[in-house]
Amino acid sequence: AGLSAGPFRAGELALAEVRRKHNTTLKLLCWLAAEAVLASPGGVLPHRDIIGQLPGQVLRASGGARLLLRRPSLDEYVLLMPRGPTIAYPKDISALLMMMDIHPGDTVLETGSGSGAMSLFLSRAVGPKGRVLSYEIRDDHHSLAKKNYRRWRSAWEIGHMDEWPDNVEFILKDISTAAADMKSVTLDAVVLDMLNPQCALPVVHPSLKQGGVCAVYLANITQVIDLLDRIRSCKLPFLCERIIEVTHRSWSVLPAKLKHWKSSQMVETQENIEEPPQN
């Protein structure tokens, strides 16, 4: 990660956290502009009051609510950015990156681009000397992924002392028709997040280096079975290493009163929440 360049500046992204009832937090993402205003359930806060402040400070909105302001992390950005299709969740992306064992300098193929969540994490993983090829069949998804990627890069450049690498090539094309494109490229890893990944396998496997990993993101076990059937029936040179489900359990640690009024700690688990509650 690049070094933070100090105070907030116009043109970058800020994340406001508002504490709510039942120990929950509402997160609001805003694009800082001198004349704009951040509206929260606890009142409004002009952006000019944020610009020039250091991240990590608590500011008061007009209704008295306390807002913690900071720069969003990449996983917060992908959960709060505009989305068309359902995104790959950061917890799943982390597992996929680990399974693919991506290094700085690698060339990675992803299909499809979706809203651009995976593209951003791949971009960081391969670094300035790496390359990400992101195929998408739908024009609206392709445009949104490009927009979300550009937005993050431009905000990063203002808020940090270095540039976010411009290493993702967004390609509007059906991967099953891209065999000619694949001939000129050697892939270190492939990640498929699409309806019928079995259609992509015959096209991408000749370009995947010997021993390279193809990770597939699927919604249910029926799709996994269909994929394994296709690999077997078409005699594709893939070995199924593992099939995993990634679970994520949040904990809430709260003070509680005992009968004799001594304070103790109460620990409880929360249900697995895939994404923050919507505003």
VOZA-980105 format. One line per 4 residues: number of its first residue (from 1); for each residue z, y, x of N, C-alpha, C, O, CB. Coordinates in steps of 0.2 Angstrom, whole numbers, plus 5000, padded with zeros to 4 digits. Atoms other than C-alpha are relative to their C-alpha. Glycine has a CB too. Example, Ala and Ser with C-alpha at 12.3 -4.5 7.8 and 13.67 -1.06 7.14 Angstrom:
# residues 2
1) 5000,4994,5004,5039,4978,5062,5000,5006,5004,5003,5005,5009,5006,5000,4995; 4999,4994,4996,5036,4995,5068,5003,5005,4996,5004,5011,4999,4993,5002,5002
This chain:
# residues 279
1) 5000,4994,5004,5000,5000,5000,5000,5006,5004,5003,5006,5010,5006,5000,4995; 5001,4993,4996,4996,5018,5006,5007,5003,4999,5011,5002,4995,4994,5004,4998; 4994,4996,5000,5010,5030,5010,4999,5005,4994,4994,5008,4993,5001,5004,5007; 5000,4995,5006,5014,5041,4995,5000,5007,5003,5003,5009,5008,5006,4999,4996
5) 5001,4994,4997,5009,5059,4998,5005,5005,4997,5004,5011,4997,4993,5003,4998; 4995,4995,5002,5025,5067,4991,5000,5002,4992,4999,4997,4988,5000,5006,5004; 4999,4998,5007,5026,5077,4975,4993,4998,4995,4988,4997,4998,5001,5008,4999; 5005,5001,5005,5015,5074,4959,4995,5006,5001,4997,5012,5001,5003,4999,4993
9) 5006,4995,5000,4998,5083,4959,4996,4999,4994,4995,4993,4991,4996,5000,5006; 5005,5000,5006,4986,5087,4945,4994,4995,5002,4992,4995,5007,4997,5007,4998; 5005,5005,4999,4973,5073,4943,5002,4993,5001,4998,4989,5002,4996,5003,5005; 4998,5007,4999,4984,5058,4946,5004,4998,4994,5005,5001,4990,5005,5000,5007
13) 4997,5003,5006,4993,5046,4935,5008,5000,5001,5010,4999,5007,4998,4993,5000; 4992,5000,5000,5012,5047,4931,5002,4995,4995,4999,4995,4989,5003,5007,4999; 4998,5005,5005,5022,5034,4922,5007,5003,4998,5012,5004,5002,5001,4993,5003; 4993,4997,5002,5037,5041,4911,5003,4994,4997,5000,4990,4992,4999,5006,4995
17) 4996,5005,5003,5051,5029,4906,5005,5003,4996,5009,5007,4998,5003,4995,5006; 4995,4998,5005,5061,5032,4891,5005,4994,4998,5002,4989,4995,4997,5004,4994; 4995,5005,5002,5077,5022,4888,5001,5000,4992,5002,5005,4990,5007,5000,5003; 4999,5000,5007,5078,5016,4870,5006,4996,4998,5010,4993,5002,4993,4998,4996
21) 4995,5005,5002,5090,5006,4859,4999,4993,5002,4994,4991,5004,5001,5001,4992; 5000,5008,4998,5095,4988,4863,4997,4999,5007,4994,4994,5008,4996,4997,4995; 5002,5001,4992,5092,4991,4882,4993,4999,5001,4991,4996,5006,5004,4994,5002; 5007,5001,4999,5073,4992,4880,4998,5007,5003,5001,5012,5002,4996,4999,4993
25) 5003,4994,4997,5062,5004,4889,4993,5001,4998,4989,4996,4997,5000,4999,5008; 5007,4998,5002,5046,5013,4883,4997,5003,5006,5000,5008,5009,5000,5005,4993; 5004,4998,4994,5033,5016,4896,4994,5004,4998,4990,5001,4994,4998,4995,5005; 5005,4996,5002,5021,5030,4894,4996,5002,5006,4998,5005,5011,5002,5007,4996
29) 5004,4998,4994,5006,5033,4906,4996,5006,4998,4993,5007,4993,4995,4994,5001; 5004,4994,5001,4998,5050,4908,4996,5002,5006,4998,5001,5012,5005,5006,4997; 5005,4997,4994,4984,5058,4918,5002,5007,5000,5001,5011,4996,4993,4999,4998; 4997,4993,5000,4992,5074,4924,4995,5006,5001,4990,5006,5004,5004,5001,5007
33) 5005,4995,5000,4983,5090,4920,5004,5007,4998,5009,5006,4994,4995,4999,4994; 4996,4994,5000,4990,5108,4921,5002,5002,4993,5008,5004,4991,4997,5006,5004; 4999,4998,5007,4988,5112,4902,5003,4995,4996,5004,4997,4990,4994,5004,4998; 4998,5006,5005,4993,5095,4895,5007,5000,4999,5011,5002,5003,4997,4994,5003
37) 4993,5001,5002,5009,5090,4887,5001,4992,4999,4997,4989,4996,5002,5004,4993; 4998,5007,5001,5017,5072,4887,5005,5000,4994,5010,5003,4994,5004,4997,5006; 4996,5000,5006,5023,5068,4870,5004,4993,5000,5001,4988,5001,4995,5000,4993; 4996,5006,5001,5037,5055,4868,5005,5000,4994,5005,5005,4991,5005,4999,5007
41) 4996,5000,5006,5049,5049,4854,5006,5005,5001,5009,5007,4996,5003,4993,4999; 4995,4995,4998,5062,5061,4863,4998,5007,5001,5002,5011,5003,5004,4997,5005; 5002,4993,4999,5052,5076,4863,4994,5001,5004,4992,4996,5007,5006,5005,5002; 5006,4999,4996,5038,5084,4873,5002,5003,5007,5007,5006,5008,4995,5005,4997
45) 4999,4997,4994,5037,5088,4891,4993,5002,5003,4989,4998,5004,5003,4994,5005; 5007,4998,4998,5023,5099,4898,4999,4997,5007,5004,4996,5011,5001,5008,5001; 5002,5003,4993,5014,5092,4913,5001,5004,5006,5003,5002,5011,4992,4998,5000; 4998,4995,4994,5017,5108,4923,5007,4999,5002,5009,5001,5008,4999,5007,4997
49) 4993,5001,4998,5035,5103,4923,5001,4994,5005,5006,4993,5008,5005,4999,4994; 5000,5006,4996,5030,5086,4931,4997,5002,5007,4999,4999,5012,4997,4994,4996; 5004,4998,4994,5017,5093,4944,5005,5004,5004,5008,5009,5003,4994,5004,4998; 4996,4996,4995,5026,5098,4960,5007,4996,5001,5010,4997,5006,5001,5007,4998
53) 4994,5004,4999,5041,5086,4957,4999,4994,5004,4993,4991,5004,5003,4998,4993; 5000,5006,4997,5045,5071,4967,5001,4994,4996,5005,4995,4991,5005,5000,5006; 4999,5006,5004,5043,5054,4959,5007,4997,5001,5010,4998,5006,4994,4994,5002; 4993,5003,4999,5059,5045,4955,5005,5005,4997,5011,5003,4996,5002,4999,5007
57) 4995,4995,5003,5067,5061,4946,5000,4999,4993,4995,4996,4989,4998,5007,5002; 4999,5001,5008,5074,5061,4928,4999,5007,4998,5002,5012,5000,5007,4997,4998; 5001,4993,5003,5067,5076,4918,5002,5000,4993,5001,4994,4989,4993,5002,5001; 4999,5000,5007,5072,5081,4901,4995,5003,4995,4991,5008,4997,5007,5005,4998
61) 5005,4998,5005,5060,5082,4886,5003,5005,4995,5009,5006,4995,4997,4994,4996; 4998,4995,5004,5061,5096,4873,5006,4998,4995,5010,5001,4993,4995,5003,4996; 4995,5003,5005,5072,5084,4861,5006,4998,5004,5011,4995,5001,4997,4995,4996; 4994,5002,4996,5084,5081,4875,5000,4993,5003,5004,4991,5007,5006,5000,4996
65) 5001,5006,4997,5078,5064,4880,4999,5000,5007,4996,5005,5010,4994,4996,4997; 5001,5000,4993,5079,5059,4898,4994,4995,5002,4994,4990,5000,5007,4997,5004; 5006,5004,4998,5062,5053,4906,5000,4999,5007,5001,5004,5011,4994,5004,4997; 5001,5002,4992,5061,5044,4923,4993,5001,5001,4989,4997,4998,5003,4994,5001
69) 5007,4999,4998,5045,5050,4931,4998,4996,5007,5002,4998,5011,4998,5007,5000; 5002,5002,4994,5036,5040,4944,4993,4998,5000,4990,4998,4995,5004,4993,5002; 5007,5003,5000,5019,5033,4950,5000,4993,4998,5004,4989,4999,4997,5001,5007; 5000,5007,5002,5014,5017,4941,4998,4995,5005,4994,4997,5010,4995,5000,4994
73) 5002,5005,4996,5013,5001,4950,4993,4997,4997,4991,4999,4992,5005,4994,5001; 5007,5002,5002,4996,4992,4949,5001,4995,4993,4997,4996,4989,4997,4995,5005; 5000,5004,5006,5003,4979,4936,5002,5004,4994,5000,5002,4988,5006,4995,5001; 4999,4996,5006,5010,4993,4925,4994,5004,4998,4992,5004,4992,5005,5006,5002
77) 5006,4997,5002,4993,5002,4926,4996,4995,4996,4993,4997,4990,4996,5002,5006; 5005,5005,5004,4983,4986,4920,5003,4998,4993,4999,4997,4989,4999,4994,5004; 4997,5002,5006,4996,4983,4906,4999,5006,4995,4999,5005,4989,5007,4998,5000; 5001,4994,5004,4994,5001,4900,4993,5004,4999,4993,5008,4995,5005,5005,5002
81) 5007,4997,5000,4976,5006,4903,4996,4998,4994,4998,4993,4991,4996,4998,5007; 5004,5002,5005,4963,5006,4890,4997,4993,5000,4995,4991,5006,4994,5005,4998; 5003,5007,4999,4957,4988,4886,4996,4998,4994,4997,5000,4988,5006,4995,5001; 5004,5002,5005,4944,4980,4876,5002,4993,4999,5006,4991,4994,4992,5000,5001
85) 4998,5007,5001,4946,4961,4878,5007,4999,5003,5009,5004,5006,4995,4995,5005; 4993,5001,4998,4963,4954,4881,5000,4999,5008,4995,4996,5011,5003,4993,4997; 5000,5000,4992,4967,4956,4900,5003,4994,5002,5007,4990,4999,5004,5006,5003; 4996,5005,4997,4973,4943,4912,5006,5003,5002,5006,5009,5005,4996,4997,5007
89) 4994,4997,4999,4991,4946,4913,5002,5000,5008,5001,4995,5011,5006,4997,4996; 4998,5000,4993,4999,4951,4930,5003,4994,5003,5002,4992,5009,5004,5006,5002; 4996,5006,4998,5010,4936,4931,4995,4994,5001,4996,4990,5006,5005,4998,4995; 5005,5005,4999,4995,4925,4929,4995,5002,5006,4993,4997,5010,4995,4999,4994
93) 5004,4998,4995,4984,4935,4941,5004,4999,5007,5000,4996,5012,4999,5008,5000; 4996,5002,4993,4998,4933,4955,4999,4993,5001,4998,4991,5007,5007,5002,4999; 5001,5007,4998,4997,4914,4953,4993,4999,5002,4992,4994,5006,5002,4996,4993; 5007,5002,4999,4978,4914,4953,4999,5003,5008,4995,4999,5011,4995,5004,4996
97) 5001,4997,4994,4978,4925,4969,5003,4995,5005,5000,4994,5011,5003,5007,5001; 4996,5005,4996,4991,4913,4977,4996,4994,5001,4995,4991,5007,5007,4999,4998; 5004,5006,5000,4980,4898,4972,4994,5000,5004,4992,4996,5008,4999,4997,4993; 5007,4999,4997,4964,4905,4979,5001,5002,5008,4997,5001,5012,4996,5006,4997
101) 4998,4999,4993,4973,4910,4996,4995,5005,5003,4993,5004,5008,5000,4994,5004; 5004,4995,4998,4963,4926,4997,5003,5004,5006,5009,5006,5006,4998,5005,4994; 4998,4996,4994,4963,4936,5014,4996,5006,5000,4991,5007,4997,4999,4996,5006; 5004,4994,4999,4958,4953,5019,4994,4998,5003,4993,4995,5008,5004,5005,5004
105) 5007,5001,4997,4939,4953,5023,4997,4995,4996,4991,4993,4997,5001,4998,5007; 5004,5005,5004,4935,4939,5010,4995,5003,4995,4996,5009,4993,5005,4996,4996; 5004,4998,5005,4921,4939,4998,5001,4996,4994,5001,4989,4995,4992,4999,5002; 4998,5004,5005,4926,4934,4981,4996,5002,4994,4994,5007,4993,5007,5002,4998
109) 5004,4999,5007,4916,4932,4964,5005,4999,4995,5009,4994,4994,4994,4995,5000; 4996,5001,5007,4924,4935,4947,4995,5001,4995,4990,5005,4995,5006,5005,5000; 5004,5000,5006,4916,4932,4930,5005,4998,4994,5007,4992,4995,4994,4996,5001; 5003,4993,5001,4919,4941,4918,5005,5005,5002,5011,5004,5004,4998,5001,4993
113) 4996,4995,4998,4925,4958,4922,5005,5002,4995,5011,5005,4997,4995,5006,5001; 4995,4999,5005,4934,4960,4906,5002,5008,4999,4997,5012,4999,5007,4996,5000; 4998,4993,5000,4944,4977,4906,5001,5002,5007,5003,5008,5008,5007,5001,4996; 4999,4998,4993,4945,4976,4925,5007,4999,5003,5008,5001,5009,4999,5008,5001
117) 4993,5001,4997,4963,4970,4928,4999,4996,5006,5002,4997,5011,5004,4996,4995; 5001,5005,4994,4958,4955,4939,4996,5004,5006,4998,5003,5012,4996,4994,4998; 5004,4997,4995,4945,4966,4948,5005,5005,5005,5004,5005,5011,4995,5005,4997; 4995,4996,4996,4959,4978,4954,5004,4997,5004,5005,4998,5010,5004,5005,4995
121) 4996,5004,4996,4970,4965,4960,4996,4997,5006,4999,4996,5012,5004,4995,4996; 5004,5003,4995,4956,4956,4969,4998,5006,5006,4998,5004,5012,4993,4997,4997; 5002,4995,4995,4951,4973,4977,5005,5001,5005,5004,5002,5011,4998,5007,4996; 4994,4999,4996,4968,4975,4984,5001,4994,5005,5002,4995,5011,5007,5001,4996
125) 4999,5006,4995,4969,4957,4991,4994,5000,5005,4996,4998,5011,4999,4994,4995; 5005,5000,4995,4952,4958,5000,5000,5006,5005,4997,5005,5010,4993,4999,4997; 4999,4994,4996,4955,4975,5007,4993,5004,5002,4988,5002,4999,5003,4998,5007; 5006,4996,4999,4942,4988,5014,4994,4996,5003,4989,4998,5002,5002,5005,5005
129) 5006,5004,4997,4932,4975,5024,4998,4994,4996,4993,4991,4997,5002,4997,5007; 5002,5005,5005,4931,4963,5009,4996,5002,4995,4994,5008,4995,5007,4997,4997; 5005,4998,5005,4920,4962,4994,5001,4996,4994,5003,4990,4994,4993,4999,5003; 4999,5003,5006,4922,4958,4976,4993,5001,4996,4991,5006,4995,5006,5003,4996
133) 5006,5000,5004,4907,4953,4965,5002,4999,4993,5005,4993,4992,4994,4995,5002; 4997,5000,5006,4912,4956,4947,4994,4999,4995,4991,5005,4993,5005,5005,4998; 5006,5000,5005,4899,4949,4934,5003,5000,4993,5008,4998,4991,4997,4993,5001; 4998,5000,5007,4900,4953,4915,4994,5000,4996,4989,5004,4997,5005,5007,4999
137) 5005,5000,5005,4889,4949,4901,4999,5005,4995,4994,5007,4993,5000,4993,4997; 5000,4995,5005,4894,4962,4889,5000,5007,5003,5004,5009,5007,5007,4999,4995; 5001,4993,4998,4889,4980,4891,5007,5004,4999,5009,5008,5004,4995,5003,4997; 4994,4996,5002,4905,4987,4883,5006,4998,5005,5009,5003,5008,5002,4999,4993
141) 4995,5002,4995,4917,4977,4894,4998,5002,5007,5003,5004,5011,5000,4992,5000; 5003,4998,4993,4906,4980,4910,5002,5008,5001,5005,5010,5006,4993,4999,5001; 4999,4993,4999,4908,4999,4907,5007,5002,5000,5009,5006,5004,4997,5004,4994; 4993,4998,5000,4926,4999,4903,5004,4998,5006,5008,5001,5009,5004,4996,4994
145) 4998,5002,4993,4930,4989,4919,4999,5005,5005,5003,5006,5009,4997,4992,5001; 5002,4995,4995,4921,5001,4929,5004,5006,5000,5006,5009,5005,4992,5002,5000; 4997,4994,5001,4929,5016,4921,5008,4999,5002,5011,5003,5005,5000,5002,4992; 4993,5001,4998,4947,5008,4923,5001,5000,5008,5006,5002,5011,5003,4994,4997
149) 5000,5001,4992,4943,5004,4942,4999,5007,5003,5003,5009,5007,4994,4996,5002; 5001,4993,4997,4936,5022,4945,5006,5004,4999,5008,5008,5004,4994,5003,4997; 4994,4996,5001,4951,5030,4937,5006,4998,5004,5009,5003,5007,5003,4998,4992; 4994,5002,4996,4964,5020,4947,4998,5003,5007,5003,5005,5010,5001,4993,5000
153) 5002,4998,4994,4954,5024,4963,5001,5008,5001,5004,5010,5006,4993,4998,5002; 5000,4993,4999,4953,5043,4960,5007,5002,5000,5009,5007,5003,4996,5003,4994; 4993,4998,5000,4972,5044,4955,5003,4998,5006,5007,5002,5009,5003,4997,4994; 4996,5002,4994,4977,5034,4970,4998,5005,5006,5003,5006,5010,4997,4993,5002
157) 5002,4995,4994,4967,5046,4982,5004,5006,5000,5005,5009,5005,4992,5001,5000; 4996,4994,5001,4976,5061,4975,5008,4999,5002,5011,5003,5005,4999,5003,4993; 4993,5001,5000,4993,5053,4975,5003,4996,5007,5009,4995,5008,5003,4996,4995; 4999,5003,4994,4992,5044,4992,4996,5003,5006,4992,5007,5005,4999,4992,5000
161) 5003,4997,4994,4987,5048,5010,4994,4996,5002,4990,4998,5007,5005,5000,5006; 5006,5004,4999,4973,5035,5010,4996,4999,4994,4998,5000,4989,5002,4993,5004; 5004,5002,5005,4959,5029,5000,5001,4993,4997,5002,4989,5002,4992,5002,5002; 5000,5007,5002,4959,5014,4989,4993,4998,5001,4988,5001,5000,5001,5000,4992
165) 5007,5002,4998,4944,5004,4995,4995,4999,4994,4997,4997,4988,5000,4993,5003; 5005,5000,5005,4928,5005,4986,4996,4993,5001,4990,4993,5004,4995,5006,5000; 5003,5007,4998,4924,4986,4987,4999,4995,4994,4997,4990,4995,5005,4997,5004; 5002,5004,5006,4920,4980,4969,4993,5002,4998,4992,5008,4997,5006,5001,4995
169) 5007,4999,5002,4902,4978,4964,5000,4997,4993,5000,4991,4992,4995,4997,5004; 5001,5003,5007,4901,4977,4945,4993,4999,4998,4989,5004,4998,5004,5006,4995; 5007,5002,5001,4886,4968,4939,4999,4998,4993,5003,4993,4990,4998,4994,5005; 5001,5001,5007,4880,4968,4921,4995,4994,4999,4989,4995,4999,4998,5006,4996
173) 5005,5006,5000,4872,4950,4920,5004,4994,4998,5010,4993,4999,4997,4999,5007; 4998,5006,5002,4875,4933,4913,5000,4996,5007,4995,4994,5010,4996,4996,4994; 4999,5003,4994,4882,4923,4928,4995,4993,5000,4993,4991,5005,5007,4998,5001; 5004,5006,5000,4872,4907,4922,4993,5001,5002,4989,4997,5003,5001,4997,4993
177) 5007,4998,4999,4856,4917,4925,4999,5003,5007,4994,5006,5009,4997,5005,4995; 5000,4996,4993,4861,4923,4943,5000,4996,5006,5002,4997,5011,5007,5004,5000; 5000,5005,4994,4857,4908,4954,4996,5003,5006,4998,5002,5011,4996,4994,4997; 5004,4996,4994,4844,4919,4964,5005,5004,5004,5004,5005,5010,4994,5003,4997
181) 4995,4995,4997,4858,4932,4967,5004,4996,5005,5006,4998,5010,5004,5004,4995; 4995,5004,4997,4870,4918,4973,4997,4998,5007,5001,4996,5012,5002,4995,4996; 5002,5003,4994,4858,4912,4987,5001,5004,5006,5002,5001,5011,4992,4999,4999; 4999,4995,4994,4861,4927,4998,5007,5001,5002,5008,5005,5006,4996,5006,4999
185) 4993,4999,4999,4880,4926,4997,5004,4994,5002,5002,4989,4999,5003,5004,4994; 4995,5006,4999,4894,4915,5004,5006,5003,4998,5009,5008,5000,5000,4999,5008; 4994,4999,5003,4909,4915,4994,5006,4997,5003,5006,4991,5004,5000,4999,4992; 4994,5003,4998,4927,4912,5000,5004,4998,4994,5008,4993,4995,5004,5006,5004
189) 4996,5003,5005,4934,4910,4983,4996,5003,4993,4992,5008,4994,5007,5003,5000; 5003,4998,5007,4928,4911,4964,5006,5000,4995,5010,4995,4995,4995,4995,4998; 4995,5001,5006,4939,4915,4949,4996,5001,4993,4992,5006,4993,5005,5006,5000; 5003,5000,5006,4932,4912,4932,5004,5002,4994,5009,4998,4993,4996,4993,4998
193) 4996,4998,5006,4939,4921,4916,4995,5001,4995,4993,5007,4994,5005,5006,5001; 5005,4999,5005,4926,4918,4903,5000,4994,4995,5004,4989,4996,4993,5000,5004; 5000,5005,5005,4922,4908,4887,4998,4993,5002,5002,4988,5000,4996,5002,4994; 5003,5006,4999,4912,4894,4894,4999,4999,5008,4994,5000,5011,4994,4998,4997
197) 5001,5000,4993,4916,4893,4913,4996,4994,5003,4993,4994,5008,5007,4999,5003; 5004,5005,4998,4907,4876,4914,4993,5002,5001,4989,4999,5005,5000,4994,4995; 5007,4998,4999,4891,4886,4913,4999,5003,5006,4993,5004,5009,4998,5005,4994; 5001,4996,4993,4895,4896,4929,5000,4995,5006,4998,4996,5011,5006,5005,5000
201) 4999,5004,4994,4900,4881,4940,4994,4998,5003,4993,4998,5009,5004,4994,4997; 5006,5002,4997,4882,4874,4943,4997,5006,5004,4994,5005,5010,4995,4997,4996; 5003,4994,4997,4877,4892,4948,5004,5002,5006,5001,5004,5012,5000,5006,4995; 4996,4997,4995,4892,4897,4959,5002,4995,5006,5003,4997,5012,5006,5002,4998
205) 4997,5005,4995,4896,4880,4968,4996,5000,5007,4999,4999,5012,5000,4993,4997; 5004,5000,4993,4881,4881,4981,5002,5006,5005,5001,5005,5011,4993,5000,4998; 4998,4994,4996,4888,4898,4987,5007,5000,5002,5009,5003,5007,4998,5006,4996; 4993,5000,4998,4906,4893,4988,5001,4996,5007,4998,4991,5007,5004,4997,4994
209) 4999,5003,4993,4911,4889,5006,5003,4993,4999,5007,4992,4995,5003,5004,5005; 4997,5007,5000,4916,4871,5010,5008,5001,5000,5010,5004,5004,4998,4996,5006; 4993,5000,5000,4934,4869,5005,5003,5007,4996,5009,5008,4996,5003,5000,5007; 4998,4994,5004,4934,4886,4995,5003,4998,4993,5002,4993,4991,4994,5004,4999
213) 4997,5002,5006,4944,4887,4979,4997,5004,4994,4995,5010,4995,5007,5003,5000; 5003,4997,5006,4937,4890,4962,5006,5000,4995,5008,4994,4993,4994,4997,4997; 4994,5000,5005,4952,4896,4950,4997,5002,4993,4993,5006,4993,5005,5005,5002; 5002,4999,5007,4949,4895,4931,5005,5002,4996,5011,4999,4995,4996,4994,4997
217) 4995,4998,5004,4959,4905,4919,4998,4998,4992,4993,5001,4990,5001,5008,5000; 5002,5003,5006,4959,4896,4902,5006,5001,4995,5012,5001,4997,4998,4993,5000; 4995,4999,5005,4969,4899,4885,5003,4994,4998,5009,4995,4996,4997,5004,4995; 4997,5006,5003,4972,4881,4880,4998,4994,5003,4993,4994,5007,4999,5000,4993
221) 5001,5007,4996,4972,4863,4886,4993,4997,4997,4990,4993,5001,5006,4995,4998; 5006,5003,5002,4957,4859,4875,4994,5003,5004,4989,4999,5006,4998,5002,4992; 5005,4997,4995,4946,4871,4886,5001,4997,5007,4995,4996,5010,5001,5007,5000; 4999,5003,4994,4954,4863,4901,4996,4993,5000,4992,4991,5005,5007,4999,5002
225) 5003,5007,5001,4948,4845,4895,4992,5001,5000,4989,4997,5003,5002,4997,4994; 5008,4999,5000,4930,4852,4891,4998,5001,5007,4992,4999,5009,4999,5006,4995; 5002,4998,4993,4929,4859,4909,5000,4994,5004,4995,4993,5008,5005,5006,5003; 4999,5006,4996,4935,4843,4917,4994,4995,4998,4992,4991,5002,5007,4997,5000
229) 5005,5004,5003,4923,4833,4906,4993,5002,5003,4989,4998,5006,4999,5000,4993; 5007,4997,4997,4908,4844,4912,5000,4999,5007,4994,4996,5010,4999,5007,4998; 5000,5002,4993,4913,4842,4930,4998,4993,5002,4995,4991,5006,5007,5002,5004; 5001,5008,4999,4914,4823,4929,4993,4998,4998,4989,4995,5001,5005,4996,4995
233) 5006,5003,5003,4898,4821,4918,4994,5003,5004,4989,5000,5005,4999,5002,4993; 5006,4997,4996,4887,4833,4929,5001,4998,5008,4997,5001,5012,5000,5008,4999; 4998,5002,4993,4895,4826,4945,5000,5006,5005,4997,5006,5010,4994,4995,5003; 4999,4994,4996,4899,4843,4952,5005,4999,5005,5010,4995,5004,5002,5006,4995
237) 4996,5002,4994,4907,4843,4969,5007,5004,5000,5008,5008,5005,4996,5002,5006; 4994,4996,5001,4924,4850,4963,5005,4994,4999,5005,4989,4996,5000,5005,4994; 4994,5004,5000,4941,4842,4965,5005,5004,4996,5007,5009,4998,5003,4997,5007; 4995,4996,5004,4954,4847,4951,5007,4999,5004,5010,4993,5004,5000,4997,4993
241) 4994,5000,4996,4969,4851,4962,5007,5000,4995,5011,4996,4996,5001,5005,5005; 4994,5000,5004,4982,4857,4949,4998,5004,4994,4993,5008,4994,5005,5003,5003; 5001,4997,5006,4983,4863,4931,5007,5003,4999,5012,4999,4998,4997,4996,4994; 4993,4997,5001,4998,4875,4929,5000,5005,4994,4995,5008,4992,5002,5003,5006
245) 4999,4995,5005,5005,4886,4915,5006,5005,5004,5011,5002,5006,5003,4998,4993; 4996,4995,4997,5014,4902,4922,5005,5003,4995,5003,5006,4990,4997,5005,5004; 4996,4997,5004,5030,4906,4913,5004,5006,5003,5005,5006,5009,5005,4995,4997; 4997,4994,4997,5040,4922,4915,5006,5002,4995,5005,5003,4990,4995,5006,5001
249) 4994,4999,5005,5058,4924,4908,5004,5006,5003,5006,5006,5009,5005,4994,5000; 4997,4994,4999,5066,4941,4908,5008,4999,4999,5009,4996,4994,4998,5006,4997; 4993,5000,5002,5085,4943,4909,5003,5007,4999,5001,5012,5002,5004,4997,5006; 4997,4993,5002,5096,4957,4902,5008,4999,5002,5011,4994,4999,4999,5002,4993
253) 4993,5001,4998,5113,4959,4911,5004,5007,4997,5002,5012,4999,5001,5000,5007; 4997,4995,5003,5125,4970,4900,5008,5000,5000,5010,4994,5000,4998,5000,4993; 4993,5000,5001,5143,4975,4900,5003,4998,4993,5000,5000,4988,5004,5007,5002; 4997,5002,5007,5154,4967,4886,5007,5001,5000,5010,5001,5006,4998,4993,4999
257) 4992,5000,5000,5172,4969,4880,5002,4994,4998,5000,4990,4993,5001,5006,4995; 4997,5006,5002,5183,4954,4879,5006,5002,4995,5007,5008,4994,5004,4997,5007; 4995,4998,5005,5197,4953,4866,5006,5004,5003,5008,5008,4999,5003,4993,4997; 4995,4996,4997,5210,4960,4878,4997,5006,5003,5001,5009,5008,5004,4996,5005
261) 5003,4993,4999,5198,4975,4881,4999,5001,5008,4998,5006,5010,5004,5005,4998; 5002,4999,4993,5195,4971,4900,4992,4999,5000,4989,4995,4996,5003,4994,5004; 5007,5000,5000,5177,4974,4904,4997,4994,5004,5000,4993,5010,4997,5007,5003; 5003,5006,4996,5166,4959,4910,4993,5001,4999,4990,5006,4996,5003,4993,4997
265) 5007,4999,5000,5148,4956,4912,4997,4994,4995,4999,4989,4995,4997,4999,5007; 5003,5004,5005,5138,4948,4898,4993,4999,5002,4989,5004,5003,5000,5002,4993; 5007,5001,4998,5122,4939,4903,4996,4996,4995,4999,4992,4992,5000,4996,5007; 5004,5003,5005,5108,4935,4891,4993,4999,5002,4991,5004,5005,5001,5003,4993
269) 5007,5001,4998,5090,4929,4892,4996,5004,4994,4999,5003,4988,4998,4993,5001; 5005,4998,5005,5076,4938,4883,4995,4996,4999,4993,4992,5003,4998,5007,5002; 5006,5004,5001,5061,4930,4875,4995,5002,5005,4995,5008,5007,4998,5001,4993; 5006,4998,4995,5046,4929,4886,4995,5005,4997,4992,5003,4992,4996,4993,5002
273) 5004,4995,5002,5037,4945,4883,4994,5001,5004,4995,5003,5010,5004,5007,4999; 5006,5000,4996,5019,4945,4889,4999,5007,5002,4996,5009,5008,4994,4997,4997; 5002,4993,4999,5017,4964,4888,5005,5005,4997,5009,5003,4992,4993,5002,4998; 4995,4996,5002,5028,4979,4885,4998,5002,4992,4992,5002,4991,5000,5007,5004
277) 5001,4998,5007,5030,4984,4866,4995,5006,5000,4996,5011,5004,5006,5001,4996; 5005,4994,5000,5016,4996,4861,5004,5006,4997,5008,5005,4993,4994,4998,4996; 4997,4994,5002,5020,5014,4857,4999,5000,4992,5001,5005,4989,4998,5006,5003
